[in-house]
Each structure stands twice: as C-alpha cells, then as structure tokens.
Amino acid sequence: MNLLTGFRVVEIAHPLTEYAGLIMASLGADVFLVEPPEGASTRRRTPRVPDAGDSARGSMAFLARNMNKKSIVIEDEAALTELCNTANVVLDADRSCFHAQLANVATPVVVTITDEHRLGTSSIVGFAASGGMASSGWPDRPPCNAPSWLSLDGASIYAAVAAMIGTLAGGGRYEIPYEEAALCAVTPWTRTLVSYGMQSAGQGPQTLRLGDQGFPIYETADGHVRILLATPKSWQAFVGMLGDPEELTDGPWSDPMFRRDNSDALKILTNDLIRQHPTNELFLDGQSRGLTISPVYALDAFRNDPHVQGRELFAQVEDPEFGAMELLRAPFRLQGANDVEPRPAPAIGGSSAPPDEPQVTSPRPLSGIRVLQLSVGAVVPEAASLLALFGADVIKIESNVHVDFLRQSGLAGPLDVDNCPTFNQLNLGTRSVAVDLSCPEGVAIGRALAAQADVIMENMRGGVVERWGLDYESVRADNPDVVYLSSQGFGRGQYDGFQTFGPNLQTFSGITQQWAHADDPLSVGSTLNHPDHVAGKAALVPILAALAQRKGLFIEAAQFETAAALIADRHLEQFYADAPIAPRGNEDSDYAVHGCFPCAGDDAWIAIAAETGEQKSHLDELVGHDIRNWTRARQSEDAEAELRAAGIPASRLVTGDDVAADPSTLFAALPHPTADTRFYTGVPILDRSQGRPAAKRPPLLGEHTEAVLREVVGLDPEVIRDLAARRIVGH
C-alpha cells in the first residue's frame, strides 16, 4: 500500500501548485488536477516532445511536473464545490482561474499560495525577488537565472508541507506568500547574516556574484570538477590527490593564510596539475581521501553515472501518446510503504469526480510530537527546525567533541560556537543536548532518546549511526512506530559516504551546467547552498504523512535527487536530444519579454517578464521599444514600482540590504543570551485563524542537556552531575 493511499487532493491547476501536487501524488495520494476546458497553462509551455503536433500533452514541462495525477475539467461552480468537499486537501493559488469559487468549500485543509506583488509565473521574476539571482553567475556579466522553476517550486514545497501539517492538526486554512516562500527556499539565512554583519559566499551585507571564486571549478583532462578546500584535512586530501607535489607540501603554500591571500595564483598552479587527470579518476580518488569534489556534469553525463543508474532514479515509462520515455521518480525511497511508480501525466479531463467522501485521518497536532535530530549542517537541521516552530519538541544531540561545522563561524571566530548566524538561523526552536556519542554511556543516552522519539532525522556520513546503534533497524526494535529520515548527499549506493556540500550537488546533478548564459566562458551556477534549503523540506512531506497515518516508516532521501527533480523538465528534454542541451540563461521563448536588465547605479538590475499579449502592450506603452535605455535611466526600485503599477511582473534583484529593509513579519528580532538581539527568517506559512507561527531563538550548545536528560530520559540529577563531571554530557 502507498503511504497516502485513500488520501484525496484537489489541485487547482496553476504553476505555483504543480510541485506540491507532484510530491503528494508521488506518495500515492489521488491528486485531481482541476483544469479549464483549454487545459492548464503549463500544457502550452515549450519545448515540446518531437512530433507531438498540437497534443495537449506535448509540453515536456507538463509531462515532468504532473506525473501520477488525474485531470478533471470543471466549468460549473457547484461541481467544483462538490469535488472539493470530497477531498482531504485543496491546493490553490490566488491567481488561479477558479480561486474565487473556493471561498465556501468544506474541505478540511485548504492551502493557497498568494502572489501579493503579482510576480507572476515566470521563473526569472520570482527568482530575482527571492534574493538568489543577485548571487548567481559571473561578476562581469548579467546575473543568471536558475534553470527550470526554482522559486515557484520552492514555494510549492511549503504548500505541500502546510497541507500535511493541517492534516495532522485536524484541518485549517493556510496561506503561503509566494515572495516569502521563495526567499525561504533560496536565501533563508540572508537576513540573519546581515543582522550579524557577516558574509557567506556572496550573501550577507554585500551581495555579490563570485563566478567560480566562491566554490572553484577546475578543468580536467576531459571536463571539469568542483573542489571545496574548507579545512586543513581537505587541503591534505587535495595535495595527496595531486601526488604530493613538492611545491605544495613545502614552502609558502603549506601556510593556510598564504593560500587564502593568494587563491587566484593557487588555482592557476593547481589547475595545471589537475588538467593532467580525467574527471572520474579525480572524483573517485579525491573522495576516497575525504575531499569534497564532484564532477560538473552535463545532463547526459549525469544520467549515465553508475551511482545514478544504480539508484534507478530514472524510470522507464510507456507514454500512451509518445511511447517510451524516461521520467524521474520521487526524490525519496520508502521502507514500510510502497514507492509509487511514475505514471504519465494525464490528458485533459481524463478522469471523473469521485463520488465518496474523503478518508479523514485522526488529528495529532505537532505539539505532541518529539523529534530526535542527529545531524549537522543545513539540510536536516533546517527541516527539523520547521517542525519545532510548529510545536514539535525537536532535540538535537551535539557536543564540543565533534562540533557542527556551522557552529564554527561565530562572531568571535571558529571557537565561538553559540554566535554563528547560519547555524542559528537553521536551528530556531530546537533544544540542544550535549552528549558525547563517542563513548558507550553517551550512546546509551542517545538510544534512550531514540526510544522516546516519534521522528528521528539524521544526515551523518555512512556507517556513523550504525556504529552508535541508532540506525533505523536498531531503533525500530524498541520503537516500531518511529518515522525515520536518513538524508545524505548521495544516498546509498556506489557513492555512499562520499563528502558532499550543496554546491557540489549542484554540479553533480547537472544544475550548474544549465545555470549559465549560453555564451559564458564556463558554467558556474551560483554560490547559493542549493539544494540544501529545499531537500530537507521536501522530505518533511512523507514524514508528516506517516505521522498523520500513524505509520512507522523509513525514508531515504538522497539530496542530489531533489536537485535533479527540480530540473526534471530539462532531464526529459535531454532524453529527446541528440546532443547535450545548452544552457539558456535568462532566455525563455514562451514569454514576449523575459530577461534581466541593467538599472541606474552600481550593478543594479531588474527582472521583467511579459506573460501575455496584454502585458506586452502595457510594457510597450510604458517603456517604448528599448527596454534597456528605459531601465538604465531609473533606479531599480523606481523601475520596479512603475512596472508593477502597469501590471507587468517585475522585481529588482533583491540583495541583502533589500531583505534587511523589508518590514515583513517574516523576519523576527529575537534576543539571544550571547549574540544579542538579531533578526531571523521565520516561516512562510500562515494559518488564516492563528497567523504565523512564532519564531523561537536558537539554542546555546548543550543548553537543554539537564532538562532533557531529566524529563525525557528520566535520569536523576546526581547521575547527570556525575556524567557532566566526566564530560560525557554537557560538553
């Protein structure tokens, strides 16, 4: 049985709802795509399947984004109401063609993505508004749009999460502000970095495009690799991979400060050595040494990688019109429920409305859920934090013995573990328990906490949780109903245990190669930590679904698969291509205007998309026939205001300063015991009756050790004091 068998979703067709419906359909929900007679707008997107003619299923974007759904054509308001009243969840956008007819439906959960500033449905305007575009591409070239639908789908993931939170709560009406959700999916720690006055790879008080300087890309004998040199250990692995050349092991290059101050010269020197070796040799040798290195794959090379093939990410599907094709399966695998095999996207109106009432799950609010977090970095902590802000008791096990690497960038340096903006942003509302899991008594405490958990979330390297006896099979022996998420960069398989980081998963999954202008000297993508900020949140949907069904479940979510899923339309396009498809940068042939234009001032830009003939006419009336001259004569904020007033989707390239000046309640000023009062990014999910969940400050390392060991594990104070004296806990 599938995880969401019997669960019914009505998705009102709109580009903002598509990815949410896709995730829920991939878990087995009956997702009814409600379309007007002419079909959803995505059916008209290009590119199209070769020889598809005027088929309403010919759009590759539609095929990739609407698998496993059923289509219903609705023209009558009463029929729409009747359909919605048989559903558990309605997914809608306030710009959808049926939005006005949904005011009085009796569906338990209704989630609406709202577009207050009319950013529209282009990829470029939403991405500019998210803050991500300002950090993407080369500094001497126009900022570069992300491939496919990143800002829309990032917001849509929040809609899917809200749908399952509402189900657990027994119902509700939720709003997802598109601009807020896009920012949270792409640049959630920007506001916090600005508040702390600290930088991170082109984000913070100075928003920069760094080209390949932030996360360098090197030319190999047959391609390119991305290599991150963040620690002394990674430098030793790097030098070892290159054969320990004397010029790197001795002399000034052995000094990390000298390397930092002469990074350009170091790259020139080492690239001459790297060019002597093929990509795959460097990748496998470097990873065996513990180096964070990955190939910069084109889409066809990604498809043919042995790890990707071994994980069977691409599914062979027989399409009723177009024959054999390959589609990406869902970016997670389930144990304890059947994985849903991809089914082709539906024809218009191919389904009839179901007659029965929805299956209603027993409400179980998040305030009754305990989450154990065994994780470092961004992906799992950020997802767990979202649960904490909705009321779950999230307990993070950590210690000074092995400090979370995001705790090593504090205001006062790497030892200032409590005042680190990125860690603090990603761990809001979490309780910190300092336990040394390298000793048997610490492991026993970890197991005792695991036995009390409803959910366990881990992203440790391969073999670590098994050594602790905190893997799923071990925990399930004492806690059979546990919902367990295991999320690594590459997941299980040939590359199990390989070192990963968001920018490396970009290069591996084919995103970086597509994240470029066609004439760029080298595809560099972005210094954003994508897919970190979406991978964990996407995995929350099966977690929450399992909790709603009161079903124990093991979820294995390889983060690179989420990255690939977000460009599934490009992968389908590659399937039909005779050669590697080229990046398109800011171009999109479906729009009369779709681009990024320079404004007055230093490196100021605005993204504009005319989606309809009417919008194009308004644009021509406003700017004449030379958009660039018009935008160059204006400050970006003035151009944005004029364009929006004329009904044209537009957004300046949002920077850290813009985010800091935004008065939205999304950003909360929270006092902190050691970091003073700083601003943090909250949750872009609003309960129509209760508002936004309150942000809660991040924890000091080990701040809640005594309370958790006493309340949850049941240890006596004297025992806790003894363990603390021996530095097993509290350190």
N, C-alpha and C positions, 0 to 999 in steps of 0.2 A: 504494500500500500504506500502511496506517496504521502509526503508529510502533510500537505494541505488538501488531501482528498476530501471532497464534500464541502470545501470552503469556496464561496462564490464571490467573485469580484466583478463589478461593473466598471469598466474603464471608458470614460468619455474620451473619444479619440482626440488627441492633441499631442504635439511633440513633447510637451513637458510631462505628460503622464506615461509615455510609452515605456520608459525603462523600468518604472515601478511595476507596471503590469507585466513586463517581461520577467522580472525577478519572481513575482508571485506565481506566474504561470509555470516557471521552471521548477517550482516546488510542488506542483500538482494542483494548484487552485484552478477552478473553472473561471477563466477570465473572458468576459464577454465584452468585446470591443464594439462600442456603440458608435456608428458612423452615419453621416448624412448620405442621401442617395448617391452622390458623386464620389463618396469614399473619403477616407482620412487624407489630409493634405500630404502626408508622407508618401502616399501611393504615387504622387506625381514628382517625387524627387529623382534626380539623376545622380550617378549613372544608372543605366538600366541593363537588365540581362540581355545579352546579344539575341537579336531576332525576336524580342518579346513583343514587338509591334505596339499596339495600344492596350495591351493587357493591364488591368488594374492591379496585377501582382508583379509587374515588371520592374519596379523600383528595388534596387539592391538594399537601400536603407530600410524600406518597408519589410522586406523579407528577413533581414537580420534583426530587426527590432520588434517583431511581432510573432515570433515563433510560439507555438502551443496555445495561441489564442483562438477565440471563436468570434465571428463577426455577425452583428445584428444591425440592420438598417432600421432606424426609428424616424418616423415623421409625426407621430401623434404623441402629445404630452401625456395622455392617460396611459398609453402603452409604456412610455419611458418610466413613469411613476410605478407602474405595476412591476416592471422588470427590476427597478432599484429596490423595491420592497421585498424582493426575494433574495437579495444579496446580503452578505456579511459586511462588505466594504464597497463604497463608491470612490473612485479616483477621478478627480476633475481638475480643470484649470479655469480660472475666472474669465479667460478669453476663449473658452470652448464654445462651439455653436449651440450647445444645449445647457449652458450654465444656468440661465435664468429659469429653466424648467425644474431645477433641482431643489428649490427653496423648501419644499414641504415633504420631501421623501422621508420614509420611516426607516431607512437603512440604519443599522446600529452605528456604523462608523462611516463618516464622510470626510475625505481629505481633499482639500482644494489648494492647488498651487496658484498663488496670486502674483500678478505682474503689475505692481503699482506704477512703475515708471515706464511701462509699455516698452520693455526691452525687446519684445517680440520673440520670434522663434529661430532667428539666425544663430549660428554658433559664435560669430565674432563679437556681437554686441554684448551678449551675456558674459563672454569670457573677459572682455575688457572691463566690464563692471565688477567682475569677481576679484580683480586685482592681480590676476595671473598673467595677463598679456604683457604687462609692463616689465616682467622678468623673463620674457621668452624671446630667444633669438640673439642676433649679433648686435653689439652696441652701435655700429656704424650703418645699420640697415633698419628698415621699418620693423617695429615689433611684429612677432609672428603668431598667428592664431594657432591654437591647438587643433589637431586633427579630429574630425568627426564632431561629436555633440557634447563635449565635456561639461560645460556649465549647465546645460539642460539636464543631462543625466545625473550630474552630481546633486542637483536639486531634487530630481525624481527619486533618488535613493532615500532621501529624507522622507518623501511621501510614503514609500513602502515601509519604512521604519515606523512612521506615525500610524499607519494602518494597523500594524501588529500591536503597537502599544495601546491603541484604542480598543483592540480586541481583548487584550489582557485586562483592560480597565472596565470592560463590560459595555463599551460604547463611547461615543464622543464625536465632536465636530472639530476638525483640526485645519489650521491654515499654515501653508508653507510659503513664506515670502520668497519669491524666486531670487531676487538680488542677494538677500541674506544667505539663502541656502547655497547659492553658487560660491559666495565668498567662503562659507564654512567648508565646502567641499574642495576648495582650491587653495586658499590662503588663510586658514583659520588662525595662525599664530602671528599674522602681521600686526594686528592691534596690540598684542602683548609685547612684541619686540619693540615697537615704537614707544610703548609705555615704559619699558625698561631701558630705552636708549641703546639697544644692541642690534647688531646686524646678523643676518644668516643668509648667505648665498644670494645676495641681491634683494633681499627682503628686509624690511625694518625702516628706520628713519630715512635711509637712502635707498630708493627703489631703482635697481639697475638691471640692465641686460648685460650679462657677463660673457656671452658667447660660450666658448669651451674653457674659460678660465676657472669657473666655479667647480666644475666636475670634468676634468680634462679628458679629451678624446685623442687617441694616438693612432697613427697609421701603421698598419701591419703589412706583411708581405702580400696579403690578399684581401684586405678590408680594413676595419677599424675596431678598436676596443676602447671602453671607458674604464679608467682606473682611479680609485679613490685612495689617497695616502693621508689618512687622518691620524694615525698613531705610530709610535716607534715600531710596533710589531708589524704594521703594514709596510713600513719602509724596509724592514729587513726582508720581508717576503718579496717585495718588489725587486730589491737588489739581488736576492737569491734567484728569482725567476730569470733575471738577465745574466746569470752566470757569475755573480760577484765580481764585476769588473773593478779593477784597482782604482780607477778614477772616482768611483762611487763609495768604495769601502774605506778609503783613506783620504786625507786632506779635507778641504773645507766642506765638501758635500756631505760628510758624515755629521755635520752640525745642523740640527733641525732649524735653527734660526737663520742660518745662511741659506738653507733650502727655501725657506719661506720668503726671504727677501730677494731671491734670485730665481723665482719659479719659472719665469719665461726661459731663462738660459738652461735651467734644468730640463725643461721639456724638450728643447732643441737637442740637448745632449742625449737624453734617453730615447727620444724618438728615433734617432739613428740606429740605436741598438734594437729597438722594438721592430723596426721595419725588416729586420733580418728573419723574423719568425712569422709563421702563419697564425691566423686568428685563433683557431681551435687549440693549437698547441699552447699558446699563451694563456688562454682561458682555463684549460684544464690544469696546467702546471701552476699557474698563479693561485687558483682556488685550492689546490692541494696544499699550498703553503699558507693558506689563510688570508689571501689577498682578495679584496673586493674588486673583482674585474669581471667584465661581461662583454660579449661581442655587441657591436652595433649592427643589428640585423635589419636587412630588408624583409618585407613581409613574406616572400617566398622562402628565404633562408630560415625564418622563424618557424614556418610550417614544417620544414624538413629537419629541424633539430631533433636529435634522438630522444631527448627528455620530453619535448612537447609531444612527439609521436607516442612515446611510452605512456604518457598520461591520457592519451586519447582525447585531447582537447577538441579536436575537430571531428565532427560526426558526419558520416556519410548519410545523406538524406535523399530520398527519391521524391522529387517535387512533381505534383500532378500535371503541371504545365511544362516545366523546363527540364525534367529528367534529373539525372544525378547531379548533386551539388554538395558542397561541404559547408556546414554551419557550426559555429562554436557552441558547445554545451555550456551549461551554467558554470560560473567560476567557483564552485564548491562541490565536494563529493560527500555523500551522506552514508553513515552506517547506522542502521536502526530504522531507516525508511528507504524506499526505492528512489534511485535517481531517475529523473524524468528525461526520457529520450527526446531530443528536439523533433518537433513536428513542423511542417511547413506553415508559413503564415497563411491566414485564411483569405478566401475570395470575399468580395463584398456581399454581406447579407447571407452568408452560407449557413447560418445557424438560426434556430427559432428560440424564442424565450422559454426558459424552463418554467414548469407550472408549480413546482413545490416551493415551500418556504425554506429559508436558509438554515443550515446547521448552526446552532448557537453554542459556542464554547463557554465553559464556566469561567466567570471573571476571576482573575487572580492579579490584583494590582502589583505594580513593581515594588511598592513599599514592602511587600512580603518576600522579596527575592534576595538571596545572598549570592554574591559573585566573588569568586576567588581569582585573582589576576596573577599569573606567573609570566611576566612579560617585561620587556624593555622597549625603548624607542617610541615609535609613533602609532603603529597600526592598531595593535590590540589595546594599549592604554587609552587611546582616544575613543575607541568604541566602548570600552568599559566605562569610561567617564560619562558618556552619553546615558548609559543605564543609571549611573549614580545620580545624575541630575534629574532623572525621572523617578527617583525614590528608592532605587535598589541600594543595598548595602554592599559596596564594592571594596574588597580588601586586597591590597597589593602587598605581596611579600617581596621585600628587598632588603639590602644590607650594605654596609660600608665595605664588606668583604669583596663583593662584586657590584660596584655601583652602576646603576643605569647610566648609559653613556650620555643621555640627555641631561643628566644631573651634573655633568662635568663642564658646563659652560655658564657658570654663575657670574654675578655682578663683580665679584672679587677674585675670579679665576677658577680653575678647574676643581679646587678643593671646596669651593663654596656651593655645596650640593643642594641647598634649600632655596637659592635665589636664581634659578635658571628659567628664563622665560619660556622656552619651548617645552621643557618638562612640565612646568607649572600650568601652562595652557592645556596640555593634553591629559592632565590628571585632576581636573576640577572635581571636587566632591568625593574623591577617593580617600579611603583610610589606609595609612601606611603602617605595616607591621615589619619591624626589623628582625629577621630571623636568618641565621647563618645555615643555609642549606648544604654546606659542605661537610657538616658533621652529623652523625646519626641522630642526636637529640633534636637538632633543628629539623631534620627530615621528618621525625615523628610528629613534630608540631605541624608541619606542612600537611601531613596526611590527616591529622585530626581536623584541620580546617577544611580539607577537601571532602571529608566525610559529611560536613555540615553544609556544603555548598549546593545550591540549585544549579549554578553555572560555573564552569571553570574555563578560563580563557588563557591560552599560552602561545608564545611565539619564540620559545627558546630554540637554539640550534638542535639539530638531530641528535638524539641519544640522551640529552640532558634530563628531560622529565622522566625518561625510563630509568635512569640511574637513581633518581630520587624515589622511584615507585609512585610517581604522580602522573603517569600516563593514563590514558582512558581505560585500558583494560584493567590496570591495577586499581584505579579509583572505583570503577564500576562494581568490583567485587563487594565493596562495602556500601556503595551508593548507586544502586542500579538505575535510579531515575535521573541521574545527573545529565545535564546538557553540556557537552564538552566541545570547545572550539580549539583546533590546532591550526595556526596560521603562520607559515613560513614563506619566505620569498619565492623559492622554487617548489615548495611542497615535497611530497615523497617521490621517489624515483631515482633516476640516474644522478641527479644533482642534489640529492638530499644532503643537507648540511652545508651547502655552499654559502659563502658570505654574500649577503645582498644588502642593498640600500635602495630607496626609491628611485633615484636617478639611474641606477644600474638596471632596474626592472624596466624602466622606460626604453633603454637601448636594446635590451634583450627581446622585448615583446614587439618590436617594430615601430613603436611610437616615435622615438627620436628621429628615425629616418623619414617619417612622414611629417614631423613637426618642423617644417622648413619651407622657405621660398624655393621655387624651382631652380633659381639661379644662385642659391647660396653656395659659397665655396665648400662648405661642409655642413651636414645636418647636425645641429647641436641641441635642438629641443629647448628645454627650459631648466632653470635651476630650482624650480619648484620640486617639492618632495612628493610628487605624483608617482605612483598611485596610493601613497601612504594614507592620505586623508579620505579616501573612498573605499579602500579594500576592507578595512575593518567594519565600516558602517554597513556595507553590503552584506557582510556575514552576520550582522545583527538580525537580519530578516529571518533566516532559518532558526536562529537562537530563540527569538521571540515566538516564532510559530511553534517550536517544540514546547516552549513553556505554556503557550495557550492550549496546546493539545495534551498537556501533562504527559509528555512522552520523552523518555530518555533518548539521547541522540549523540552521535559523534559526527562532527562537521570538520572536514579537512578543506581548508581554503588556501590555495597557493596564490600569493599576492600577484604574481605575474599574470595569472589567468584573469583577474579583474582588470588589469591594464589592457590585456588583449581584448576582453569583452567590450570595453568602451570604444574600441575601433573595429567592432565586428563587421561593420559595413565595408571598411577598407579591406579586411581579410576576404570577404566574399568577392569584392571587386578583383582582388588578386587571383582568386580561383579561376576567374574567366579570362585573365590577361595572359598574353604570350610572353611578356617580359615584366620585370619588376615595375610596379606603378610608381610614377613620380610624385613627390610631394606637391601640394597645391598652395601652401602658404595661406594667404588671405583671400584667395580666389574662390568663388562659388558660382557656377554658371546658372544656378536656379534663381538667382537674385539679379534684378536690374542693376543694383549697386550693392557691393559687398566688399568693404575694404577699410583700411586704416590710413588716415590722412593727417599730415602734419599741421600743427596749430602754432600760433604765435608763442614765443618763449623757448626756453631751452628744453629740447627733447620732449615736447608736449604733443600729444596725439589724440585723435578721436576716431572711434569705430562707428561706421554707418552702414546700415543695411536697408534697402528699399525692397520690401517683400511683395508688394502689389503694384499694379499699374497706377492706382490712385496715389500711393505713397511716392512713386517715382515722379508723378506730375507735381505733387506738393514740393518735392525736393527741387525740381527744375524751376518752379516758381520762386523758391526761396534763394537758391544759390546761382541760378543761371546754368551755363553749360561747363563751367570749370570749377569743380568742387575744391580742388587743391588751392586755388587762389582764394576762394572764399574762406576755407578753414585757416589758411596761413595768416589771414588778416584778423583772426579772432583768438582770444584766449580759449582754451579747451572748454572751460566751464560755461563760457558765454555761447560758444557754438552748440554745446550740448543742450542748453536751455532753449535756444531758438529752434533747433531741430525737433526737440520733443514737443514744443508748443505747436509745431506744424504737423504733428502726428507721425513723425519719422523715427523709427527705432535708432537710437544713438547712445553712446556712452564714451566719455573721455576715458583714457587709460587710467584707471584708479591706481593710485600709489599709496604708500604707507601714510603720507601726510593726509591724503583724502580720507583714508579709513579713520585716522585719528580725529579728523574734524567732523566725522559723521555722528550726529546726536542720537542715533538709533538706540533703542533699549536692548538691542542685541549685545551691546558692549556694556559690561558691568564693572564698576570700580569696587574692588574687593580689598579690604585690609588684610595684611599678612603679617605674622609675628616678626619676620626678619626682613622681608622685601618691601616694607611699607605698603601703601595703597597703590595698586596698579590696576590697569584696565585689562579685562579678559573677554574673549569672544564666547558668547553663550550659545543657546540652542535655537535654530531657526524653525522651531515647531511651536505653534501657538494653539493652545486649547481655547476654543471660542468662548467657553464659560469660565475658564480659570486663568487665561493668559499664558505667558511664557514661563516655563519652569525656572525657578530662581537659580542663579549661578552660586556655587559654593567654592570657597577658596581651596587651593591645592594643599597637600599635606607636607609638613616637615618630615624628613626621613625618620621613620620609626616613631612618629608622634603618637600613634594609637596602639603601640605594642601592648602595653599593660592592659588597657581596656579590652582589647580583642582577646588576649590570652585568658583573661578572667571571665569575660562574658560568653565567648563562643567556645573556647577550648575547655573552660572550666578549671583552670589551674589556680591553686592557692597563691595568695600574694607572696608567701615565703618561698614557694617554688620559683615564682617569677623572679624574685630578687636574687636567688641563687643562680638561675640561668643568666641573668643580666651580669652578675659578678664574674661569671666565666665567659662573658662576651658571646654567648650563644644567641641571646636575644638582646634587643635594644641597641645594637651597634651597627 
